[in-house]
Amino acid sequence: MFDRISGLPDEILVSILSLLSLKEAQATSILSRRWHYVWAFSTTLNFDAEQRLIRFCKPKSDRERELGLCMYVDWVDSVLNQHRVANIERFRIAFELGPRSCIDKWIQFAMRKGVQILELDLSAILYPWGLQYKFSNQVLGISEFSSFKALCSEYIGFKFLKVLDFNRVDVDQDILEYFIYNCPVLERVAVCDSSLMVNLRVVGQSIALKYLTIQQCLNLKSIEICEANLISFTYGGDLEKLLLRNLPLLVEISLSGMTRITGWSAKIDFSYLSCCLSQLEILKINYIILWGETDPVIPSLPNLKCLELAFDEDNNYALLHIAFFIKQTPCLHTLVMKFRSWRCPKNPFAKKRAARYSHDCLKVVKFLEYSGLSRQIELVKYLMKTASNLEKIIFDPVNRQYSGVHRLLFPHIVEMEELSRAEAHQLKEKLPATLDVVCQ
C-alpha cells in the first residue's frame, strides 16, 4: 500500500504533528526513515508531563521522587539537543522542579530561538511550600551590577516575546518590569504565586502590554497602572493600594480578594475602579467572603455586557446582590455565577427578599461548578421571572480548580460532577421547552 501521508511536504507533516503531544510526536520517529526527525522541526515545545507526574506523585521515598524529576530533566534536554528549527513559537515547562539550574539553560535556549510564548508552570503538588525558581541576571542577558530600569536590552529573545506566563516562579517587580519595558511586542503577562513581588508599577503608553494577570502573590502591597494601553486586568489577593488611572482601553477587570472587611461583612471597594466603571464591558468578582451586606452599594455600570460573580454557598444575600447588579447593568447580556463550598462561619443573618428588576437585555445565564444547591435553583426561578428575553441557561458542573493530576488521584471529584450533571438534567425537564438549556 502506498504511503500517501509520508509523501506530503515537511511543512504539512510538522503541522499534523503539532496536534499531538510532544511525547506522541516523538514516537512517530519509529515509523520510517522519512519520519525520523520530522517532530524535531516543531515550533511548539510543550513539556507538559502530567501523566509522568502522576506516576510518582505519591512516591515510596524521596529517592524515587528525585529519580522522576531527573527523568523529566533528561527528557527535556534530549529534545532540545535534537531540535532543528531556527525559531519556536511556544515553549512550555509544566512540572514540579523547584530551583534547578537546568531551567536557566532551557530559558536561554528558548530566548535564542526567538520564542513568542514562554510558559513556566512549576507549581508544586507534593511540596507546595518548597523553594521556588528565581531568574538570574545571566538568563536575562544583563551584567550583575546593571540597573534593571536603565537597560534597553537588545537580547534577541526580547524582540519576539508576546506572552509570559509564570506559575510558582519567584519574580520580583524589577524583573517583571524589566520584561514589560524591554520586550517591544509583549502583550500578555501572567504571574501566579511569587513571594518576591512587593510593589508593581506599570506606566507609559509606549509599552505593548494589553493583558495583565497577577494572582496569589502574598507579599504584594501595591499595584499602580497608569497611562497604559491595558485592555484586561486580573488580580487575585489582598492589596493595601491599587491605583488605576488614565486607562482608556481597559474594558475587562477580574478581582478576587479585593475586599474591605468590617465586622461580619466584606465590601467590594469599587473606588479602586472609579476611572473605568463607565467603560467596563466585562467584570468578574469573587464575592465568596461577603457574608452579610444587606444593601450593597453597586455603582452604575452602563456598558457592562458580561458579569461573573462567585459566592459562598451559605450566603443568604447572594440573590439580593445579584438583583442589585441587574438593576445597575442595563446592557448586561451574559451572567455567570459560581457557588462554592467553603469552611466559613455560618451566616448569622436572615434572608432579605430581593426586589425583582425587569431586564430586557439579559440573554445568557451560566452556572459554573453547578452542584444542584437550593440556592442555585432559587436563582434560576428568579431569573426566569426577571429576564424577559432570556434565551439560554448553561449548567457546567466541572470544578476547574482541580487539575488533571488531582482528578486521577481523587476520582470522587469526577463522581461528584457526574451527580451534579444528573441533577441539572432533572432541572432541565422543569424549565420551558422554548428555553435552550445546556448541561455540559
GIJO-V334036 format. One record per residue. N is the residue number from 1. RES is the residue in three letters. SS is DSSP state (@ for helix, = for strand, . for the rest). PHI is phi in degrees with one decimal (none if undefined). Layout:
[[N,RES,SS,PHI] [N,RES,SS,PHI]]
This chain:
[[1,MET,.,none] [2,PHE,.,-73.4] [3,ASP,.,-86.9] [4,ARG,.,-71.4] [5,ILE,.,-64.8] [6,SER,.,-64.4] [7,GLY,.,-82.2] [8,LEU,.,-71.9] [9,PRO,.,-61.1] [10,ASP,@,-55.8] [11,GLU,@,-59.6] [12,ILE,@,-72.8] [13,LEU,@,-63.3] [14,VAL,@,-63.3] [15,SER,@,-63.5] [16,ILE,@,-64.8] [17,LEU,@,-67.4] [18,SER,.,-66.1] [19,LEU,.,-82.1] [20,LEU,.,-99.5] [21,SER,.,-69.6] [22,LEU,@,-62.5] [23,LYS,@,-63.3] [24,GLU,@,-67.0] [25,ALA,@,-63.7] [26,GLN,@,-60.8] [27,ALA,@,-64.1] [28,THR,@,-69.5] [29,SER,@,-65.3] [30,ILE,@,-86.2] [31,LEU,.,-66.4] [32,SER,.,-171.0] [33,ARG,@,-62.1] [34,ARG,@,-60.0] [35,TRP,@,-92.9] [36,HIS,.,-55.9] [37,TYR,.,-122.8] [38,VAL,@,-59.2] [39,TRP,@,-60.9] [40,ALA,@,-72.5] [41,PHE,@,-100.2] [42,SER,.,-66.5] [43,THR,.,-94.0] [44,THR,=,-119.3] [45,LEU,=,-117.3] [46,ASN,=,-109.3] [47,PHE,=,-91.4] [48,ASP,=,-95.3] [49,ALA,.,-111.7] [50,GLU,@,-58.2] [51,GLN,@,-64.4] [52,ARG,@,-64.8] [53,LEU,@,-65.1] [54,ILE,@,-61.9] [55,ARG,@,-64.2] [56,PHE,.,-125.2] [57,CYS,.,-67.7] [58,LYS,.,-123.3] [59,PRO,.,-72.8] [60,LYS,.,-77.1] [61,SER,.,-155.0] [62,ASP,@,-63.7] [63,ARG,@,-64.6] [64,GLU,@,-64.5] [65,ARG,@,-64.0] [66,GLU,@,-63.5] [67,LEU,@,-62.8] [68,GLY,@,-63.7] [69,LEU,@,-63.9] [70,CYS,@,-63.4] [71,MET,@,-63.2] [72,TYR,@,-64.3] [73,VAL,@,-60.2] [74,ASP,@,-62.5] [75,TRP,@,-61.7] [76,VAL,@,-61.0] [77,ASP,@,-59.1] [78,SER,@,-66.4] [79,VAL,@,-64.8] [80,LEU,@,-64.2] [81,ASN,@,-67.1] [82,GLN,@,-97.1] [83,HIS,.,-67.0] [84,ARG,.,-121.7] [85,VAL,.,-87.8] [86,ALA,.,-74.4] [87,ASN,.,-131.8] [88,ILE,.,-126.6] [89,GLU,.,-89.8] [90,ARG,=,-134.5] [91,PHE,=,-131.2] [92,ARG,=,-129.8] [93,ILE,=,-110.6] [94,ALA,=,-134.0] [95,PHE,.,-166.9] [96,GLU,.,-85.6] [97,LEU,.,-116.8] [98,GLY,.,72.7] [99,PRO,.,-83.9] [100,ARG,.,-98.5] [101,SER,@,-65.5] [102,CYS,@,-62.0] [103,ILE,@,-63.8] [104,ASP,@,-55.9] [105,LYS,@,-64.0] [106,TRP,@,-66.5] [107,ILE,@,-64.7] [108,GLN,@,-61.9] [109,PHE,@,-58.5] [110,ALA,@,-62.1] [111,MET,@,-65.3] [112,ARG,@,-64.1] [113,LYS,.,-86.0] [114,GLY,.,65.6] [115,VAL,.,-58.6] [116,GLN,.,-99.7] [117,ILE,=,-124.3] [118,LEU,=,-117.3] [119,GLU,=,-124.6] [120,LEU,=,-121.1] [121,ASP,=,-112.2] [122,LEU,.,-106.4] [123,SER,.,-60.7] [124,ALA,.,-98.8] [125,ILE,.,-97.3] [126,LEU,.,-79.0] [127,TYR,.,-129.6] [128,PRO,.,-65.2] [129,TRP,.,-105.7] [130,GLY,.,-75.9] [131,LEU,.,-68.8] [132,GLN,.,-112.3] [133,TYR,=,-71.1] [134,LYS,=,-124.3] [135,PHE,.,-69.8] [136,SER,.,-101.7] [137,ASN,@,-60.3] [138,GLN,@,-63.8] [139,VAL,@,-63.0] [140,LEU,@,-81.4] [141,GLY,.,75.2] [142,ILE,.,-127.4] [143,SER,.,-78.1] [144,GLU,.,-63.0] [145,PHE,.,-103.7] [146,SER,.,-76.4] [147,SER,.,-87.9] [148,PHE,.,-57.1] [149,LYS,.,-75.0] [150,ALA,.,-85.5] [151,LEU,.,-87.8] [152,CYS,.,-126.0] [153,SER,.,-64.8] [154,GLU,.,-106.7] [155,TYR,.,-54.1] [156,ILE,@,-57.1] [157,GLY,@,-62.4] [158,PHE,@,-76.3] [159,LYS,@,-72.8] [160,PHE,@,-116.1] [161,LEU,.,-65.5] [162,LYS,.,-109.5] [163,VAL,=,-134.7] [164,LEU,=,-121.7] [165,ASP,=,-135.8] [166,PHE,=,-116.2] [167,ASN,=,-123.0] [168,ARG,.,57.7] [169,VAL,=,-122.3] [170,ASP,=,-80.1] [171,VAL,.,-113.4] [172,ASP,.,-89.5] [173,GLN,@,-65.6] [174,ASP,@,-65.0] [175,ILE,@,-67.7] [176,LEU,@,-65.3] [177,GLU,@,-65.2] [178,TYR,@,-60.8] [179,PHE,@,-62.2] [180,ILE,@,-60.8] [181,TYR,@,-86.9] [182,ASN,@,-109.3] [183,CYS,.,-105.3] [184,PRO,.,-67.3] [185,VAL,.,-122.3] [186,LEU,.,-73.5] [187,GLU,.,-107.1] [188,ARG,=,-126.6] [189,VAL,=,-134.5] [190,ALA,=,-135.1] [191,VAL,=,-130.5] [192,CYS,=,-130.2] [193,ASP,.,65.2] [194,SER,.,-115.5] [195,SER,.,-89.7] [196,LEU,.,-91.0] [197,MET,.,-76.1] [198,VAL,.,-122.0] [199,ASN,=,-133.7] [200,LEU,=,-108.6] [201,ARG,=,-131.1] [202,VAL,=,-124.6] [203,VAL,=,-138.1] [204,GLY,.,125.8] [205,GLN,.,-76.0] [206,SER,.,-77.3] [207,ILE,.,-77.4] [208,ALA,.,-87.1] [209,LEU,.,-56.3] [210,LYS,.,-123.6] [211,TYR,=,-131.4] [212,LEU,=,-128.0] [213,THR,=,-128.4] [214,ILE,=,-129.2] [215,GLN,=,-140.8] [216,GLN,.,56.4] [217,CYS,.,-94.7] [218,LEU,.,-66.9] [219,ASN,.,-96.6] [220,LEU,.,-72.2] [221,LYS,.,-106.1] [222,SER,=,-147.9] [223,ILE,=,-132.1] [224,GLU,=,-123.3] [225,ILE,=,-128.9] [226,CYS,=,-139.7] [227,GLU,.,50.5] [228,ALA,.,-125.1] [229,ASN,.,-97.4] [230,LEU,.,-65.2] [231,ILE,.,-101.7] [232,SER,=,-136.3] [233,PHE,=,-133.9] [234,THR,=,-122.7] [235,TYR,=,-137.3] [236,GLY,=,-130.2] [237,GLY,.,141.7] [238,ASP,.,-106.4] [239,LEU,.,-131.6] [240,GLU,.,-82.0] [241,LYS,=,-148.9] [242,LEU,=,-130.3] [243,LEU,=,-117.2] [244,LEU,=,-118.2] [245,ARG,=,-150.0] [246,ASN,.,54.8] [247,LEU,.,-124.3] [248,PRO,.,-66.2] [249,LEU,.,-98.7] [250,LEU,.,-72.2] [251,VAL,.,-123.7] [252,GLU,=,-134.8] [253,ILE,=,-134.7] [254,SER,=,-128.7] [255,LEU,=,-129.5] [256,SER,=,-142.1] [257,GLY,.,87.9] [258,MET,.,-80.0] [259,THR,=,-127.1] [260,ARG,=,-124.2] [261,ILE,=,-93.2] [262,THR,=,-136.9] [263,GLY,.,62.7] [264,TRP,.,-87.9] [265,SER,=,-111.9] [266,ALA,=,-138.1] [267,LYS,=,-106.1] [268,ILE,=,-70.6] [269,ASP,.,-89.3] [270,PHE,@,-73.2] [271,SER,@,-63.5] [272,TYR,@,-61.0] [273,LEU,@,-106.3] [274,SER,.,-58.2] [275,CYS,.,-74.4] [276,CYS,.,-133.8] [277,LEU,.,-59.1] [278,SER,.,-72.2] [279,GLN,.,-105.9] [280,LEU,.,-62.8] [281,GLU,.,-113.6] [282,ILE,=,-131.8] [283,LEU,=,-134.2] [284,LYS,=,-124.7] [285,ILE,=,-131.1] [286,ASN,=,-86.0] [287,TYR,.,-101.4] [288,ILE,.,-57.4] [289,ILE,.,-91.4] [290,LEU,.,-81.8] [291,TRP,.,-98.6] [292,GLY,.,-144.3] [293,GLU,.,-85.4] [294,THR,.,-70.4] [295,ASP,.,-127.1] [296,PRO,.,-65.2] [297,VAL,.,-92.3] [298,ILE,.,-105.3] [299,PRO,.,-73.3] [300,SER,.,-70.2] [301,LEU,.,-126.1] [302,PRO,.,-65.7] [303,ASN,.,-110.3] [304,LEU,.,-68.8] [305,LYS,.,-112.8] [306,CYS,=,-133.7] [307,LEU,=,-127.0] [308,GLU,=,-123.7] [309,LEU,=,-126.9] [310,ALA,=,-119.9] [311,PHE,=,-125.4] [312,ASP,=,-75.0] [313,GLU,.,-63.9] [314,ASP,.,-91.8] [315,ASN,.,-74.7] [316,ASN,.,-70.6] [317,TYR,.,-105.8] [318,ALA,@,-56.2] [319,LEU,@,-64.1] [320,LEU,@,-62.7] [321,HIS,@,-66.6] [322,ILE,@,-63.6] [323,ALA,@,-61.6] [324,PHE,@,-64.4] [325,PHE,@,-63.4] [326,ILE,@,-58.9] [327,LYS,@,-63.4] [328,GLN,@,-94.1] [329,THR,.,-127.9] [330,PRO,.,-64.6] [331,CYS,.,-102.6] [332,LEU,.,-60.7] [333,HIS,.,-107.2] [334,THR,=,-128.9] [335,LEU,=,-118.9] [336,VAL,=,-118.2] [337,MET,=,-134.0] [338,LYS,=,-128.9] [339,PHE,=,-119.8] [340,ARG,=,-113.0] [341,SER,.,-96.7] [342,TRP,.,-126.3] [343,ARG,.,-84.9] [344,CYS,.,-107.0] [345,PRO,.,-58.8] [346,LYS,.,-61.4] [347,ASN,.,-64.0] [348,PRO,.,-84.4] [349,PHE,.,-99.1] [350,ALA,.,-82.9] [351,LYS,.,-67.9] [352,LYS,.,-123.1] [353,ARG,.,-62.4] [354,ALA,.,-89.9] [355,ALA,.,-69.2] [356,ARG,.,-96.6] [357,TYR,.,-107.3] [358,SER,.,-66.2] [359,HIS,=,-135.4] [360,ASP,.,-93.3] [361,CYS,.,-93.8] [362,LEU,.,-66.3] [363,LYS,.,-115.3] [364,VAL,=,-128.6] [365,VAL,=,-124.5] [366,LYS,=,-129.8] [367,PHE,=,-104.3] [368,LEU,=,-85.5] [369,GLU,.,53.8] [370,TYR,.,-61.2] [371,SER,.,-133.5] [372,GLY,.,78.8] [373,LEU,.,-63.2] [374,SER,@,-60.5] [375,ARG,@,-62.5] [376,GLN,@,-68.7] [377,ILE,@,-64.4] [378,GLU,@,-60.2] [379,LEU,@,-68.6] [380,VAL,@,-58.7] [381,LYS,@,-62.8] [382,TYR,@,-63.4] [383,LEU,@,-69.3] [384,MET,@,-61.9] [385,LYS,@,-86.9] [386,THR,@,-87.9] [387,ALA,=,-88.5] [388,SER,.,-68.0] [389,ASN,.,-114.3] [390,LEU,.,-60.6] [391,GLU,.,-112.9] [392,LYS,=,-148.1] [393,ILE,=,-125.4] [394,ILE,=,-117.4] [395,PHE,=,-109.8] [396,ASP,=,-119.7] [397,PRO,.,-84.5] [398,VAL,.,-70.0] [399,ASN,.,-93.5] [400,ARG,.,-80.3] [401,GLN,.,-76.3] [402,TYR,.,-103.8] [403,SER,.,-80.0] [404,GLY,@,-59.9] [405,VAL,@,-62.1] [406,HIS,@,-61.2] [407,ARG,@,-66.1] [408,LEU,@,-77.3] [409,LEU,@,-78.9] [410,PHE,.,-127.4] [411,PRO,.,-63.3] [412,HIS,@,-65.1] [413,ILE,@,-62.4] [414,VAL,@,-66.4] [415,GLU,@,-62.6] [416,MET,@,-63.8] [417,GLU,@,-65.5] [418,GLU,@,-65.3] [419,LEU,@,-63.9] [420,SER,@,-64.4] [421,ARG,@,-64.8] [422,ALA,@,-66.2] [423,GLU,@,-66.2] [424,ALA,@,-63.9] [425,HIS,@,-64.8] [426,GLN,@,-65.2] [427,LEU,@,-66.6] [428,LYS,@,-57.0] [429,GLU,.,-65.1] [430,LYS,.,-94.3] [431,LEU,.,-93.1] [432,PRO,.,-57.6] [433,ALA,.,-65.6] [434,THR,.,-74.2] [435,LEU,.,-88.7] [436,ASP,=,-79.5] [437,VAL,=,-110.0] [438,VAL,=,-115.3] [439,CYS,=,-109.7] [440,GLN,.,-81.6]]
